[in-house]
Protein backbone atom coordinates (compact mmCIF):
# COMPACT_ATOMS: atom_id res chain seq x y z
CA UNK A 1 0.00 0.00 0.00
CA UNK A 2 1.33 3.42 -1.00
CA UNK A 3 -0.02 6.50 0.75
CA UNK A 4 -0.14 10.11 -0.32
CA UNK A 5 -1.81 13.13 1.22
CA UNK A 6 -3.65 15.69 -0.90
CA UNK A 7 -4.86 18.48 1.39
CA UNK A 8 -6.99 16.63 3.98
CA UNK A 9 -7.63 13.60 1.78
CA UNK A 10 -5.64 10.37 1.96
CA UNK A 11 -4.87 8.71 -1.37
CA UNK A 12 -3.99 5.03 -1.05
CA UNK A 13 -2.74 3.04 -4.02
CA UNK A 14 -2.66 -0.73 -3.77
CA UNK A 15 -2.87 -4.04 -5.58
CA UNK A 16 -6.18 -5.87 -5.19
CA UNK A 17 -9.61 -6.94 -6.36
CA UNK A 18 -12.10 -4.08 -6.12
CA UNK A 19 -14.97 -6.48 -5.37
CA UNK A 20 -13.34 -7.13 -1.96
CA UNK A 21 -13.29 -3.46 -0.96
CA UNK A 22 -15.10 -2.42 2.23
CA UNK A 23 -15.25 1.28 1.45
CA UNK A 24 -18.46 3.34 1.36
CA UNK A 25 -18.52 3.08 -2.43
CA UNK A 26 -16.68 1.31 -5.24
CA UNK A 27 -16.54 2.60 -8.79
CA UNK A 28 -17.39 0.35 -11.71
CA UNK A 29 -15.72 0.88 -15.10
CA UNK A 30 -18.98 0.15 -16.92
CA UNK A 31 -20.03 0.61 -20.53
CA UNK A 32 -22.81 2.92 -21.62
CA UNK A 33 -25.39 0.12 -21.75
CA UNK A 34 -25.03 -0.41 -17.96
CA UNK A 35 -25.99 -4.01 -18.67
CA UNK A 36 -22.72 -5.54 -17.46
CA UNK A 37 -19.71 -6.65 -19.43
CA UNK A 38 -16.30 -8.18 -18.96
CA UNK A 39 -13.36 -7.14 -16.79
CA UNK A 40 -14.11 -5.27 -13.61
CA UNK A 41 -17.75 -4.73 -14.66
CA UNK A 42 -18.34 -8.48 -15.02
CA UNK A 43 -16.60 -9.21 -11.71
CA UNK A 44 -18.77 -6.67 -9.82
CA UNK A 45 -22.07 -7.98 -11.24
CA UNK A 46 -21.06 -11.61 -10.74
CA UNK A 47 -20.06 -11.23 -7.11
CA UNK A 48 -22.67 -8.58 -6.24
CA UNK A 49 -25.62 -10.51 -7.62
CA UNK A 50 -28.74 -9.56 -9.63
CA UNK A 51 -30.00 -6.59 -7.58
CA UNK A 52 -27.31 -4.41 -9.18
CA UNK A 53 -28.43 -5.17 -12.74
CA UNK A 54 -32.07 -4.72 -11.68
CA UNK A 55 -31.32 -1.15 -10.58
CA UNK A 56 -29.26 -0.49 -13.73
CA UNK A 57 -32.29 -1.53 -15.80
CA UNK A 58 -34.42 1.01 -13.89
CA UNK A 59 -31.83 3.74 -14.49
CA UNK A 60 -31.74 2.91 -18.21
CA UNK A 61 -35.44 3.77 -18.42
CA UNK A 62 -34.40 7.38 -17.79
CA UNK A 63 -31.38 7.08 -20.13
CA UNK A 64 -32.67 5.36 -23.28
CA UNK A 65 -29.45 6.10 -25.18
CA UNK A 66 -27.31 4.77 -22.35
CA UNK A 67 -25.00 6.54 -19.90
CA UNK A 68 -22.80 9.07 -21.73
CA UNK A 69 -19.02 8.70 -21.48
CA UNK A 70 -17.60 10.55 -18.48
CA UNK A 71 -20.85 10.56 -16.49
CA UNK A 72 -21.73 8.56 -13.37
CA UNK A 73 -24.79 6.95 -11.77
CA UNK A 74 -25.18 5.12 -8.46
CA UNK A 75 -26.83 1.83 -7.46
CA UNK A 76 -27.04 -0.58 -4.58
CA UNK A 77 -24.10 -2.93 -4.07
CA UNK A 78 -25.97 -6.23 -3.71
CA UNK A 79 -23.89 -8.80 -1.88
CA UNK A 80 -20.67 -6.75 -1.90
CA UNK A 81 -19.19 -5.30 1.29
CA UNK A 82 -19.01 -1.77 -0.10
CA UNK A 83 -22.24 0.15 0.61
CA UNK A 84 -22.86 1.55 -2.88
CA UNK A 85 -21.62 1.29 -6.46
CA UNK A 86 -20.98 4.23 -8.76
CA UNK A 87 -21.04 3.20 -12.42
CA UNK A 88 -19.11 5.40 -14.83
CA UNK A 89 -18.16 5.03 -18.48
CA UNK A 90 -14.58 5.70 -19.48
CA UNK A 91 -13.53 6.68 -23.00
CA UNK A 92 -12.43 4.09 -25.54
CA UNK A 93 -8.83 4.93 -26.52
CA UNK A 94 -8.76 6.14 -30.09
CA UNK A 95 -5.25 7.65 -30.41
CA UNK A 96 -5.67 10.37 -27.77
CA UNK A 97 -6.86 13.28 -29.91
CA UNK A 98 -10.57 12.53 -29.59
CA UNK A 99 -11.08 14.07 -26.16
CA UNK A 100 -9.97 10.97 -24.28
CA UNK A 101 -8.03 12.77 -21.49
CA UNK A 102 -10.91 15.16 -20.70
CA UNK A 103 -13.43 12.31 -20.73
CA UNK A 104 -11.24 10.17 -18.48
CA UNK A 105 -10.89 13.10 -16.06
CA UNK A 106 -14.67 13.46 -16.04
CA UNK A 107 -15.15 9.84 -14.94
CA UNK A 108 -13.05 10.39 -11.81
CA UNK A 109 -14.36 13.89 -11.09
CA UNK A 110 -18.04 13.02 -11.58
CA UNK A 111 -17.72 9.84 -9.53
CA UNK A 112 -16.18 11.82 -6.67
CA UNK A 113 -18.92 14.45 -6.98
CA UNK A 114 -21.57 11.72 -6.78
CA UNK A 115 -19.88 10.36 -3.64
CA UNK A 116 -19.79 13.84 -2.09
CA UNK A 117 -23.48 14.49 -2.85
CA UNK A 118 -24.35 11.27 -1.05
CA UNK A 119 -22.09 11.95 1.96
CA UNK A 120 -19.87 8.97 1.16
CA UNK A 121 -16.42 9.39 2.70
CA UNK A 122 -14.33 6.50 1.36
CA UNK A 123 -14.22 5.45 -2.28
CA UNK A 124 -12.34 2.83 -4.32
CA UNK A 125 -11.52 3.21 -8.01
CA UNK A 126 -10.22 0.67 -10.52
CA UNK A 127 -8.01 1.78 -13.41
CA UNK A 128 -10.81 3.10 -15.63
CA UNK A 129 -10.48 2.56 -19.41
CA UNK A 130 -7.13 0.75 -19.31
CA UNK A 131 -8.50 -2.75 -19.93
CA UNK A 132 -10.86 -3.52 -22.80
CA UNK A 133 -11.07 0.20 -23.65
CA UNK A 134 -7.34 0.28 -24.45
CA UNK A 135 -6.25 3.54 -22.74
CA UNK A 136 -2.46 3.29 -22.18
CA UNK A 137 -1.84 3.04 -18.41
CA UNK A 138 1.19 5.34 -18.63
CA UNK A 139 -1.11 8.11 -19.86
CA UNK A 140 -4.20 7.17 -17.84
CA UNK A 141 -2.38 7.22 -14.47
CA UNK A 142 -1.36 10.92 -14.42
CA UNK A 143 -4.72 11.95 -15.89
CA UNK A 144 -6.62 10.02 -13.21
CA UNK A 145 -4.45 11.49 -10.45
CA UNK A 146 -4.82 15.03 -11.79
CA UNK A 147 -8.59 14.64 -11.80
CA UNK A 148 -8.49 13.39 -8.20
CA UNK A 149 -6.28 16.31 -7.15
CA UNK A 150 -8.56 18.83 -8.92
CA UNK A 151 -11.53 17.40 -7.05
CA UNK A 152 -9.81 17.47 -3.68
CA UNK A 153 -8.69 21.08 -4.15
CA UNK A 154 -12.08 22.30 -5.38
CA UNK A 155 -14.48 20.16 -3.31
CA UNK A 156 -12.54 18.79 -0.29
CA UNK A 157 -15.05 16.28 1.05
CA UNK A 158 -13.68 12.73 0.76
CA UNK A 159 -11.60 11.19 3.58
CA UNK A 160 -9.87 8.39 1.70
CA UNK A 161 -9.57 7.57 -1.98
CA UNK A 162 -8.27 4.11 -2.91
CA UNK A 163 -6.91 3.17 -6.30
CA UNK A 164 -7.19 -0.61 -6.51
CA UNK A 165 -4.98 -2.00 -9.26
CA UNK A 166 -5.21 -5.49 -10.64
CA UNK A 167 -1.68 -5.77 -12.07
CA UNK A 168 1.78 -5.09 -10.57
CA UNK A 169 2.73 -3.11 -13.67
CA UNK A 170 -0.34 -0.85 -13.26
CA UNK A 171 0.52 -0.34 -9.59
CA UNK A 172 4.01 0.91 -10.55
CA UNK A 173 2.60 3.32 -13.13
CA UNK A 174 0.14 4.88 -10.69
CA UNK A 175 2.66 5.04 -7.84
CA UNK A 176 5.31 6.65 -10.07
CA UNK A 177 2.79 9.18 -11.38
CA UNK A 178 1.66 9.96 -7.81
CA UNK A 179 5.28 10.44 -6.65
CA UNK A 180 5.81 12.90 -9.50
CA UNK A 181 2.61 14.82 -8.78
CA UNK A 182 2.43 14.80 -4.98
CA UNK A 183 6.10 14.46 -3.97
CA UNK A 184 5.39 12.78 -0.60
P1 LIG B 1 -12.45 -0.66 -19.33
O1 LIG B 1 -13.50 -1.22 -20.25
O2 LIG B 1 -12.86 0.66 -18.70
O3 LIG B 1 -11.10 -0.64 -19.95
P2 LIG B 1 -11.84 -3.14 -17.85
O4 LIG B 1 -12.66 -3.79 -16.78
O5 LIG B 1 -11.65 -3.88 -19.12
O6 LIG B 1 -12.48 -1.67 -18.08
O7 LIG B 1 -10.41 -2.82 -17.27
C1 LIG B 1 -10.10 -1.80 -16.36
C2 LIG B 1 -9.02 -2.27 -15.41
O8 LIG B 1 -9.63 -3.01 -14.35
C3 LIG B 1 -8.00 -3.20 -16.05
O9 LIG B 1 -6.71 -2.85 -15.57
C4 LIG B 1 -8.41 -4.57 -15.50
O10 LIG B 1 -7.33 -5.46 -15.43
C5 LIG B 1 -8.88 -4.16 -14.12
N1 LIG B 1 -9.70 -5.16 -13.40
C6 LIG B 1 -10.36 -6.24 -13.89
N2 LIG B 1 -11.00 -6.88 -12.89
C7 LIG B 1 -10.74 -6.19 -11.74
C8 LIG B 1 -11.09 -6.36 -10.37
N3 LIG B 1 -11.87 -7.35 -9.96
N4 LIG B 1 -10.62 -5.44 -9.47
C9 LIG B 1 -9.86 -4.40 -9.87
N5 LIG B 1 -9.49 -4.20 -11.14
C10 LIG B 1 -9.92 -5.08 -12.07
py3Dmol code that shows the C-alpha trace and the ligand (Angstrom):
import py3Dmol

protein = """\
ATOM      1  CA  UNK A   1       0.000   0.000   0.000  1.00  0.00           C
ATOM      2  CA  UNK A   2       1.332   3.425  -0.998  1.00  0.00           C
ATOM      3  CA  UNK A   3      -0.020   6.499   0.749  1.00  0.00           C
ATOM      4  CA  UNK A   4      -0.137  10.114  -0.323  1.00  0.00           C
ATOM      5  CA  UNK A   5      -1.815  13.131   1.218  1.00  0.00           C
ATOM      6  CA  UNK A   6      -3.647  15.691  -0.903  1.00  0.00           C
ATOM      7  CA  UNK A   7      -4.858  18.483   1.389  1.00  0.00           C
ATOM      8  CA  UNK A   8      -6.986  16.626   3.979  1.00  0.00           C
ATOM      9  CA  UNK A   9      -7.625  13.597   1.776  1.00  0.00           C
ATOM     10  CA  UNK A  10      -5.636  10.373   1.956  1.00  0.00           C
ATOM     11  CA  UNK A  11      -4.867   8.709  -1.375  1.00  0.00           C
ATOM     12  CA  UNK A  12      -3.993   5.029  -1.049  1.00  0.00           C
ATOM     13  CA  UNK A  13      -2.735   3.040  -4.023  1.00  0.00           C
ATOM     14  CA  UNK A  14      -2.660  -0.729  -3.769  1.00  0.00           C
ATOM     15  CA  UNK A  15      -2.871  -4.040  -5.582  1.00  0.00           C
ATOM     16  CA  UNK A  16      -6.180  -5.868  -5.187  1.00  0.00           C
ATOM     17  CA  UNK A  17      -9.611  -6.937  -6.358  1.00  0.00           C
ATOM     18  CA  UNK A  18     -12.098  -4.078  -6.117  1.00  0.00           C
ATOM     19  CA  UNK A  19     -14.969  -6.481  -5.374  1.00  0.00           C
ATOM     20  CA  UNK A  20     -13.345  -7.134  -1.961  1.00  0.00           C
ATOM     21  CA  UNK A  21     -13.292  -3.458  -0.959  1.00  0.00           C
ATOM     22  CA  UNK A  22     -15.100  -2.419   2.230  1.00  0.00           C
ATOM     23  CA  UNK A  23     -15.255   1.276   1.446  1.00  0.00           C
ATOM     24  CA  UNK A  24     -18.460   3.345   1.356  1.00  0.00           C
ATOM     25  CA  UNK A  25     -18.519   3.078  -2.433  1.00  0.00           C
ATOM     26  CA  UNK A  26     -16.681   1.312  -5.244  1.00  0.00           C
ATOM     27  CA  UNK A  27     -16.542   2.605  -8.788  1.00  0.00           C
ATOM     28  CA  UNK A  28     -17.386   0.346 -11.706  1.00  0.00           C
ATOM     29  CA  UNK A  29     -15.723   0.877 -15.095  1.00  0.00           C
ATOM     30  CA  UNK A  30     -18.982   0.150 -16.920  1.00  0.00           C
ATOM     31  CA  UNK A  31     -20.026   0.606 -20.528  1.00  0.00           C
ATOM     32  CA  UNK A  32     -22.815   2.918 -21.620  1.00  0.00           C
ATOM     33  CA  UNK A  33     -25.389   0.117 -21.749  1.00  0.00           C
ATOM     34  CA  UNK A  34     -25.032  -0.409 -17.957  1.00  0.00           C
ATOM     35  CA  UNK A  35     -25.989  -4.010 -18.670  1.00  0.00           C
ATOM     36  CA  UNK A  36     -22.716  -5.537 -17.460  1.00  0.00           C
ATOM     37  CA  UNK A  37     -19.714  -6.649 -19.434  1.00  0.00           C
ATOM     38  CA  UNK A  38     -16.304  -8.179 -18.964  1.00  0.00           C
ATOM     39  CA  UNK A  39     -13.365  -7.142 -16.791  1.00  0.00           C
ATOM     40  CA  UNK A  40     -14.106  -5.271 -13.610  1.00  0.00           C
ATOM     41  CA  UNK A  41     -17.753  -4.734 -14.662  1.00  0.00           C
ATOM     42  CA  UNK A  42     -18.344  -8.482 -15.021  1.00  0.00           C
ATOM     43  CA  UNK A  43     -16.599  -9.207 -11.709  1.00  0.00           C
ATOM     44  CA  UNK A  44     -18.772  -6.672  -9.824  1.00  0.00           C
ATOM     45  CA  UNK A  45     -22.069  -7.982 -11.244  1.00  0.00           C
ATOM     46  CA  UNK A  46     -21.057 -11.608 -10.744  1.00  0.00           C
ATOM     47  CA  UNK A  47     -20.056 -11.234  -7.107  1.00  0.00           C
ATOM     48  CA  UNK A  48     -22.668  -8.584  -6.238  1.00  0.00           C
ATOM     49  CA  UNK A  49     -25.623 -10.511  -7.623  1.00  0.00           C
ATOM     50  CA  UNK A  50     -28.737  -9.558  -9.631  1.00  0.00           C
ATOM     51  CA  UNK A  51     -29.998  -6.587  -7.583  1.00  0.00           C
ATOM     52  CA  UNK A  52     -27.307  -4.406  -9.180  1.00  0.00           C
ATOM     53  CA  UNK A  53     -28.427  -5.166 -12.736  1.00  0.00           C
ATOM     54  CA  UNK A  54     -32.073  -4.720 -11.681  1.00  0.00           C
ATOM     55  CA  UNK A  55     -31.318  -1.149 -10.577  1.00  0.00           C
ATOM     56  CA  UNK A  56     -29.262  -0.491 -13.729  1.00  0.00           C
ATOM     57  CA  UNK A  57     -32.287  -1.533 -15.800  1.00  0.00           C
ATOM     58  CA  UNK A  58     -34.416   1.007 -13.892  1.00  0.00           C
ATOM     59  CA  UNK A  59     -31.826   3.738 -14.491  1.00  0.00           C
ATOM     60  CA  UNK A  60     -31.735   2.915 -18.211  1.00  0.00           C
ATOM     61  CA  UNK A  61     -35.440   3.767 -18.418  1.00  0.00           C
ATOM     62  CA  UNK A  62     -34.400   7.375 -17.793  1.00  0.00           C
ATOM     63  CA  UNK A  63     -31.384   7.079 -20.134  1.00  0.00           C
ATOM     64  CA  UNK A  64     -32.672   5.364 -23.279  1.00  0.00           C
ATOM     65  CA  UNK A  65     -29.450   6.098 -25.185  1.00  0.00           C
ATOM     66  CA  UNK A  66     -27.307   4.768 -22.351  1.00  0.00           C
ATOM     67  CA  UNK A  67     -25.003   6.545 -19.899  1.00  0.00           C
ATOM     68  CA  UNK A  68     -22.805   9.074 -21.733  1.00  0.00           C
ATOM     69  CA  UNK A  69     -19.021   8.704 -21.480  1.00  0.00           C
ATOM     70  CA  UNK A  70     -17.597  10.551 -18.479  1.00  0.00           C
ATOM     71  CA  UNK A  71     -20.845  10.557 -16.490  1.00  0.00           C
ATOM     72  CA  UNK A  72     -21.731   8.560 -13.373  1.00  0.00           C
ATOM     73  CA  UNK A  73     -24.795   6.948 -11.771  1.00  0.00           C
ATOM     74  CA  UNK A  74     -25.176   5.120  -8.463  1.00  0.00           C
ATOM     75  CA  UNK A  75     -26.830   1.831  -7.465  1.00  0.00           C
ATOM     76  CA  UNK A  76     -27.044  -0.579  -4.580  1.00  0.00           C
ATOM     77  CA  UNK A  77     -24.099  -2.934  -4.070  1.00  0.00           C
ATOM     78  CA  UNK A  78     -25.973  -6.225  -3.713  1.00  0.00           C
ATOM     79  CA  UNK A  79     -23.891  -8.795  -1.876  1.00  0.00           C
ATOM     80  CA  UNK A  80     -20.674  -6.750  -1.896  1.00  0.00           C
ATOM     81  CA  UNK A  81     -19.186  -5.296   1.286  1.00  0.00           C
ATOM     82  CA  UNK A  82     -19.011  -1.768  -0.102  1.00  0.00           C
ATOM     83  CA  UNK A  83     -22.242   0.148   0.609  1.00  0.00           C
ATOM     84  CA  UNK A  84     -22.862   1.547  -2.883  1.00  0.00           C
ATOM     85  CA  UNK A  85     -21.617   1.293  -6.462  1.00  0.00           C
ATOM     86  CA  UNK A  86     -20.982   4.232  -8.764  1.00  0.00           C
ATOM     87  CA  UNK A  87     -21.043   3.205 -12.418  1.00  0.00           C
ATOM     88  CA  UNK A  88     -19.111   5.395 -14.825  1.00  0.00           C
ATOM     89  CA  UNK A  89     -18.162   5.033 -18.483  1.00  0.00           C
ATOM     90  CA  UNK A  90     -14.575   5.697 -19.481  1.00  0.00           C
ATOM     91  CA  UNK A  91     -13.532   6.678 -22.997  1.00  0.00           C
ATOM     92  CA  UNK A  92     -12.433   4.089 -25.539  1.00  0.00           C
ATOM     93  CA  UNK A  93      -8.833   4.931 -26.524  1.00  0.00           C
ATOM     94  CA  UNK A  94      -8.755   6.145 -30.090  1.00  0.00           C
ATOM     95  CA  UNK A  95      -5.254   7.648 -30.410  1.00  0.00           C
ATOM     96  CA  UNK A  96      -5.670  10.366 -27.773  1.00  0.00           C
ATOM     97  CA  UNK A  97      -6.861  13.276 -29.912  1.00  0.00           C
ATOM     98  CA  UNK A  98     -10.573  12.532 -29.591  1.00  0.00           C
ATOM     99  CA  UNK A  99     -11.085  14.071 -26.160  1.00  0.00           C
ATOM    100  CA  UNK A 100      -9.974  10.970 -24.285  1.00  0.00           C
ATOM    101  CA  UNK A 101      -8.027  12.766 -21.488  1.00  0.00           C
ATOM    102  CA  UNK A 102     -10.908  15.161 -20.704  1.00  0.00           C
ATOM    103  CA  UNK A 103     -13.430  12.310 -20.733  1.00  0.00           C
ATOM    104  CA  UNK A 104     -11.243  10.167 -18.481  1.00  0.00           C
ATOM    105  CA  UNK A 105     -10.890  13.096 -16.062  1.00  0.00           C
ATOM    106  CA  UNK A 106     -14.674  13.464 -16.043  1.00  0.00           C
ATOM    107  CA  UNK A 107     -15.153   9.839 -14.943  1.00  0.00           C
ATOM    108  CA  UNK A 108     -13.054  10.388 -11.810  1.00  0.00           C
ATOM    109  CA  UNK A 109     -14.362  13.889 -11.089  1.00  0.00           C
ATOM    110  CA  UNK A 110     -18.043  13.024 -11.584  1.00  0.00           C
ATOM    111  CA  UNK A 111     -17.718   9.835  -9.528  1.00  0.00           C
ATOM    112  CA  UNK A 112     -16.182  11.821  -6.668  1.00  0.00           C
ATOM    113  CA  UNK A 113     -18.923  14.452  -6.979  1.00  0.00           C
ATOM    114  CA  UNK A 114     -21.573  11.717  -6.782  1.00  0.00           C
ATOM    115  CA  UNK A 115     -19.880  10.364  -3.640  1.00  0.00           C
ATOM    116  CA  UNK A 116     -19.789  13.837  -2.091  1.00  0.00           C
ATOM    117  CA  UNK A 117     -23.478  14.493  -2.848  1.00  0.00           C
ATOM    118  CA  UNK A 118     -24.351  11.266  -1.051  1.00  0.00           C
ATOM    119  CA  UNK A 119     -22.095  11.954   1.959  1.00  0.00           C
ATOM    120  CA  UNK A 120     -19.872   8.967   1.158  1.00  0.00           C
ATOM    121  CA  UNK A 121     -16.421   9.391   2.698  1.00  0.00           C
ATOM    122  CA  UNK A 122     -14.332   6.504   1.362  1.00  0.00           C
ATOM    123  CA  UNK A 123     -14.222   5.446  -2.278  1.00  0.00           C
ATOM    124  CA  UNK A 124     -12.341   2.832  -4.322  1.00  0.00           C
ATOM    125  CA  UNK A 125     -11.523   3.213  -8.015  1.00  0.00           C
ATOM    126  CA  UNK A 126     -10.220   0.674 -10.522  1.00  0.00           C
ATOM    127  CA  UNK A 127      -8.005   1.781 -13.413  1.00  0.00           C
ATOM    128  CA  UNK A 128     -10.808   3.100 -15.631  1.00  0.00           C
ATOM    129  CA  UNK A 129     -10.482   2.560 -19.411  1.00  0.00           C
ATOM    130  CA  UNK A 130      -7.129   0.746 -19.315  1.00  0.00           C
ATOM    131  CA  UNK A 131      -8.504  -2.749 -19.927  1.00  0.00           C
ATOM    132  CA  UNK A 132     -10.860  -3.517 -22.801  1.00  0.00           C
ATOM    133  CA  UNK A 133     -11.073   0.203 -23.650  1.00  0.00           C
ATOM    134  CA  UNK A 134      -7.338   0.279 -24.446  1.00  0.00           C
ATOM    135  CA  UNK A 135      -6.255   3.536 -22.744  1.00  0.00           C
ATOM    136  CA  UNK A 136      -2.461   3.285 -22.177  1.00  0.00           C
ATOM    137  CA  UNK A 137      -1.839   3.036 -18.413  1.00  0.00           C
ATOM    138  CA  UNK A 138       1.186   5.337 -18.634  1.00  0.00           C
ATOM    139  CA  UNK A 139      -1.109   8.110 -19.862  1.00  0.00           C
ATOM    140  CA  UNK A 140      -4.198   7.173 -17.837  1.00  0.00           C
ATOM    141  CA  UNK A 141      -2.384   7.221 -14.474  1.00  0.00           C
ATOM    142  CA  UNK A 142      -1.361  10.924 -14.418  1.00  0.00           C
ATOM    143  CA  UNK A 143      -4.718  11.947 -15.889  1.00  0.00           C
ATOM    144  CA  UNK A 144      -6.623  10.015 -13.214  1.00  0.00           C
ATOM    145  CA  UNK A 145      -4.446  11.492 -10.449  1.00  0.00           C
ATOM    146  CA  UNK A 146      -4.815  15.033 -11.792  1.00  0.00           C
ATOM    147  CA  UNK A 147      -8.592  14.638 -11.796  1.00  0.00           C
ATOM    148  CA  UNK A 148      -8.487  13.395  -8.198  1.00  0.00           C
ATOM    149  CA  UNK A 149      -6.280  16.311  -7.149  1.00  0.00           C
ATOM    150  CA  UNK A 150      -8.562  18.825  -8.921  1.00  0.00           C
ATOM    151  CA  UNK A 151     -11.530  17.403  -7.048  1.00  0.00           C
ATOM    152  CA  UNK A 152      -9.806  17.473  -3.677  1.00  0.00           C
ATOM    153  CA  UNK A 153      -8.687  21.078  -4.154  1.00  0.00           C
ATOM    154  CA  UNK A 154     -12.080  22.300  -5.379  1.00  0.00           C
ATOM    155  CA  UNK A 155     -14.475  20.159  -3.309  1.00  0.00           C
ATOM    156  CA  UNK A 156     -12.537  18.791  -0.288  1.00  0.00           C
ATOM    157  CA  UNK A 157     -15.049  16.277   1.055  1.00  0.00           C
ATOM    158  CA  UNK A 158     -13.682  12.733   0.763  1.00  0.00           C
ATOM    159  CA  UNK A 159     -11.603  11.190   3.584  1.00  0.00           C
ATOM    160  CA  UNK A 160      -9.866   8.391   1.695  1.00  0.00           C
ATOM    161  CA  UNK A 161      -9.574   7.569  -1.984  1.00  0.00           C
ATOM    162  CA  UNK A 162      -8.271   4.109  -2.908  1.00  0.00           C
ATOM    163  CA  UNK A 163      -6.914   3.170  -6.304  1.00  0.00           C
ATOM    164  CA  UNK A 164      -7.191  -0.608  -6.505  1.00  0.00           C
ATOM    165  CA  UNK A 165      -4.985  -2.000  -9.256  1.00  0.00           C
ATOM    166  CA  UNK A 166      -5.215  -5.485 -10.645  1.00  0.00           C
ATOM    167  CA  UNK A 167      -1.681  -5.774 -12.071  1.00  0.00           C
ATOM    168  CA  UNK A 168       1.778  -5.093 -10.574  1.00  0.00           C
ATOM    169  CA  UNK A 169       2.727  -3.106 -13.673  1.00  0.00           C
ATOM    170  CA  UNK A 170      -0.341  -0.850 -13.259  1.00  0.00           C
ATOM    171  CA  UNK A 171       0.516  -0.343  -9.594  1.00  0.00           C
ATOM    172  CA  UNK A 172       4.010   0.909 -10.554  1.00  0.00           C
ATOM    173  CA  UNK A 173       2.604   3.321 -13.134  1.00  0.00           C
ATOM    174  CA  UNK A 174       0.138   4.876 -10.690  1.00  0.00           C
ATOM    175  CA  UNK A 175       2.661   5.037  -7.845  1.00  0.00           C
ATOM    176  CA  UNK A 176       5.309   6.648 -10.070  1.00  0.00           C
ATOM    177  CA  UNK A 177       2.788   9.181 -11.377  1.00  0.00           C
ATOM    178  CA  UNK A 178       1.662   9.957  -7.809  1.00  0.00           C
ATOM    179  CA  UNK A 179       5.277  10.436  -6.653  1.00  0.00           C
ATOM    180  CA  UNK A 180       5.805  12.903  -9.502  1.00  0.00           C
ATOM    181  CA  UNK A 181       2.614  14.817  -8.782  1.00  0.00           C
ATOM    182  CA  UNK A 182       2.431  14.805  -4.983  1.00  0.00           C
ATOM    183  CA  UNK A 183       6.104  14.463  -3.969  1.00  0.00           C
ATOM    184  CA  UNK A 184       5.393  12.779  -0.601  1.00  0.00           C
TER     185      UNK A 184
END
"""
ligand_1 = """\
27
LIG
P -12.451 -0.660 -19.335
O -13.504 -1.216 -20.252
O -12.859 0.657 -18.699
O -11.096 -0.643 -19.949
P -11.843 -3.135 -17.845
O -12.658 -3.786 -16.784
O -11.653 -3.876 -19.122
O -12.481 -1.670 -18.075
O -10.408 -2.818 -17.266
C -10.104 -1.796 -16.357
C -9.024 -2.268 -15.413
O -9.635 -3.013 -14.350
C -8.000 -3.203 -16.046
O -6.710 -2.855 -15.572
C -8.415 -4.568 -15.499
O -7.334 -5.462 -15.431
C -8.885 -4.163 -14.120
N -9.698 -5.161 -13.400
C -10.362 -6.243 -13.893
N -10.999 -6.877 -12.895
C -10.744 -6.190 -11.739
C -11.092 -6.355 -10.369
N -11.869 -7.352 -9.961
N -10.624 -5.438 -9.470
C -9.859 -4.404 -9.865
N -9.488 -4.203 -11.136
C -9.923 -5.077 -12.072
"""
view = py3Dmol.view(width=600, height=400)
view.addModel(protein, "pdb")
view.setStyle({"model": 0}, {"cartoon": {"style": "trace"}})
view.addModel(ligand_1, "xyz")
view.setStyle({"model": 1}, {"stick": {}})
view.zoomTo()
view.show()
